[in-house]
């Protein structure tokens, strides 16, 4: 049975300040929780009788569906909710020999979660993000990753400072960039994607040494003003991986 204290704690984790205070975050659903449990042991695991996944946790308890609804952030709870400790990564630095993603001020939780899934799909192990980027442990972000957060490491850094240390190509998307379909792309380097409304900041743009354009088709046809940042990320990363 869920105590009032645990219900209060878990509901508080919907807010960033409590996640920061406790170092805990929520994951829900068979897929997301299952993938996370392959790498991390939950502090708390609550599940209904319909759940048939792994149950190893510091504290594990079967609950009713009505109890699960009291702690779920989903409109329709998915039979399991887990609370994990935030992983701590040491000696964080951009590896110039890998293909790395950098995010400059992404604000939408859905976009952030989708980009983490894209990184996971294309074998990108690390994402470096500016400190004004949305919190990856926001429940909406965690859900949107569909478990990819277990495999992709996300690091909050002073992005300009970190990029200045990199001895490798730093790519940004820009309207005055080279057509990505024809550009010479390397197997290593940093791909920087910018804020949904404002794109890459001037400070980060000044550090970049390669500009790329995703062309519309056909070029003369009136079209949308821009692509969604997660869609653009998928296109760019796919183009890089296809050249290997």
Secondary structure, DSSP 8 states (H G I E B T S, - for coil): ---HHHHHHHHHTTSHHHHHHHTEEEEESHHHHHHHHTT--EEEEEE-TT--S---EEEEEE--HHHHHHH-SSSS--SEEEEEE-----S----TTSEEEEEES---HHHHHHHHHHHHHTT--EEEEETTS--TTSHHHHHHHTTGGGTSEEEEE-HHHHHHT--S-EEEEEEEEEETTTS---SSEEEEEEBTTTBS-HHHHHH--EEEE---SSTTS---S---HHHHHHHHHHHHHHT-
